Amino acid sequence: MHSQFSSIPADTPLDHAIAFVRESSQPFFPVVDAGLRALGVVTLDSLEQAAAVGVSRPVSQVAVPAVRVQSSAPIDSLLASASPGTPVVAENPSGQIVGVIAFRA
């Protein structure tokens, strides 16, 4: 689990999110509300596809669900939560995101 990661606020416009994501090697980005709770995830590909439609909208409208696990769960449970290519977000008991797990395909 990576506890040092970048997230994107839910109300961020697509063009700003694309510029931010292009500067990173992180495979996916949690989209978070003001309380740092994950609303979903985006990738550079998903953002660029959404922007190609030409409609300006916040990143929260293109985020897709991620597998959610409790950060206190045993590592075996975390590893069993997803398959390669599936983004996983780890949450504390309050639902705030505290880490990401990226399974490479």
C-alpha positions as a Markdown table, in Angstrom:
| # | Residue | x | y | z |
|---|---|---|---|---|
| 1 | Met | 0.0 | 0.0 | 0.0 |
| 2 | His | 1.3 | 3.4 | -0.9 |
| 3 | Ser | 0.5 | 6.1 | 1.7 |
| 4 | Gln | 2.2 | 8.8 | -0.3 |
| 5 | Phe | -0.1 | 9.5 | -3.2 |
| 6 | Ser | -1.9 | 12.3 | -5.0 |
| 7 | Ser | -5.6 | 12.7 | -5.1 |
| 8 | Ile | -7.9 | 15.1 | -7.1 |
| 9 | Pro | -10.6 | 17.2 | -5.5 |
| 10 | Ala | -14.1 | 16.3 | -6.9 |
| 11 | Asp | -14.8 | 19.7 | -8.3 |
| 12 | Thr | -11.6 | 20.0 | -10.3 |
| 13 | Pro | -12.3 | 20.8 | -14.0 |
| 14 | Leu | -11.2 | 18.1 | -16.5 |
| 15 | Asp | -8.6 | 20.2 | -18.2 |
| 16 | His | -6.9 | 21.0 | -14.8 |
| 17 | Ala | -7.0 | 17.3 | -13.8 |
| 18 | Ile | -5.4 | 16.3 | -17.1 |
| 19 | Ala | -2.6 | 18.7 | -16.7 |
| 20 | Phe | -2.0 | 17.5 | -13.1 |
| 21 | Val | -2.1 | 13.8 | -14.0 |
| 22 | Arg | 0.3 | 14.2 | -17.0 |
| 23 | Glu | 3.0 | 15.3 | -14.5 |
| 24 | Ser | 2.8 | 12.1 | -12.5 |
| 25 | Ser | 3.7 | 8.5 | -12.9 |
| 26 | Gln | 0.9 | 7.4 | -10.5 |
| 27 | Pro | -1.3 | 4.9 | -12.4 |
| 28 | Phe | -4.6 | 6.1 | -11.0 |
| 29 | Phe | -5.9 | 9.0 | -8.9 |
| 30 | Pro | -8.6 | 8.9 | -6.2 |
| 31 | Val | -11.2 | 11.6 | -6.6 |
| 32 | Val | -12.0 | 12.9 | -3.2 |
| 33 | Asp | -14.7 | 15.0 | -1.5 |
| 34 | Ala | -13.9 | 17.8 | 1.0 |
| 35 | Gly | -13.7 | 15.2 | 3.7 |
| 36 | Leu | -11.0 | 13.2 | 1.8 |
| 37 | Arg | -13.4 | 10.4 | 1.2 |
| 38 | Ala | -12.9 | 8.6 | -2.1 |
| 39 | Leu | -15.7 | 9.1 | -4.6 |
| 40 | Gly | -14.0 | 7.1 | -7.3 |
| 41 | Val | -10.8 | 7.0 | -9.4 |
| 42 | Val | -9.6 | 8.4 | -12.7 |
| 43 | Thr | -6.7 | 7.6 | -15.0 |
| 44 | Leu | -5.1 | 9.8 | -17.7 |
| 45 | Asp | -6.9 | 7.8 | -20.3 |
| 46 | Ser | -10.3 | 8.1 | -18.7 |
| 47 | Leu | -9.8 | 11.9 | -18.3 |
| 48 | Glu | -8.7 | 12.3 | -21.9 |
| 49 | Gln | -11.6 | 10.3 | -23.2 |
| 50 | Ala | -14.0 | 12.4 | -21.2 |
| 51 | Ala | -12.5 | 15.6 | -22.4 |
| 52 | Ala | -12.7 | 14.5 | -26.0 |
| 53 | Val | -16.5 | 14.7 | -25.8 |
| 54 | Gly | -16.0 | 18.5 | -25.5 |
| 55 | Val | -18.3 | 19.1 | -22.5 |
| 56 | Ser | -16.7 | 20.9 | -19.6 |
| 57 | Arg | -17.5 | 19.1 | -16.3 |
| 58 | Pro | -15.9 | 18.3 | -12.9 |
| 59 | Val | -13.7 | 15.3 | -12.6 |
| 60 | Ser | -16.2 | 13.7 | -10.2 |
| 61 | Gln | -18.6 | 13.1 | -13.1 |
| 62 | Val | -16.1 | 10.8 | -14.9 |
| 63 | Ala | -14.7 | 9.0 | -11.9 |
| 64 | Val | -15.4 | 5.2 | -11.7 |
| 65 | Pro | -15.7 | 3.2 | -8.5 |
| 66 | Ala | -12.7 | 1.6 | -6.9 |
| 67 | Val | -12.5 | -1.4 | -4.6 |
| 68 | Arg | -12.5 | -0.1 | -1.1 |
| 69 | Val | -10.8 | -1.8 | 1.9 |
| 70 | Gln | -10.1 | -0.8 | 5.5 |
| 71 | Ser | -6.5 | 0.1 | 6.0 |
| 72 | Ser | -6.3 | -2.0 | 9.1 |
| 73 | Ala | -7.2 | -5.2 | 7.2 |
| 74 | Pro | -4.6 | -7.9 | 7.0 |
| 75 | Ile | -2.4 | -7.8 | 3.9 |
| 76 | Asp | -3.9 | -11.1 | 2.7 |
| 77 | Ser | -7.3 | -9.5 | 2.7 |
| 78 | Leu | -6.0 | -6.5 | 0.8 |
| 79 | Leu | -4.3 | -8.6 | -1.8 |
| 80 | Ala | -7.5 | -10.7 | -2.3 |
| 81 | Ser | -9.6 | -7.6 | -2.8 |
| 82 | Ala | -8.6 | -7.0 | -6.4 |
| 83 | Ser | -7.1 | -8.4 | -9.6 |
| 84 | Pro | -4.4 | -6.9 | -11.8 |
| 85 | Gly | -5.4 | -3.5 | -13.2 |
| 86 | Thr | -8.0 | -2.8 | -10.5 |
| 87 | Pro | -7.5 | 0.3 | -8.4 |
| 88 | Val | -7.9 | -0.2 | -4.7 |
| 89 | Val | -8.2 | 2.6 | -2.1 |
| 90 | Ala | -7.6 | 2.0 | 1.6 |
| 91 | Glu | -9.7 | 3.9 | 4.1 |
| 92 | Asn | -9.6 | 4.6 | 7.8 |
| 93 | Pro | -12.6 | 3.9 | 9.9 |
| 94 | Ser | -14.0 | 7.4 | 9.1 |
| 95 | Gly | -13.9 | 6.6 | 5.4 |
| 96 | Gln | -11.0 | 8.9 | 4.6 |
| 97 | Ile | -8.6 | 7.6 | 2.1 |
| 98 | Val | -5.2 | 6.8 | 3.6 |
| 99 | Gly | -3.5 | 4.8 | 0.8 |
| 100 | Val | -3.7 | 3.3 | -2.6 |
| 101 | Ile | -2.9 | -0.1 | -3.9 |
| 102 | Ala | -2.0 | -0.5 | -7.6 |
| 103 | Phe | -2.1 | -4.0 | -9.0 |
| 104 | Arg | -0.2 | -4.0 | -12.3 |
| 105 | Ala | -1.7 | -6.0 | -15.1 |
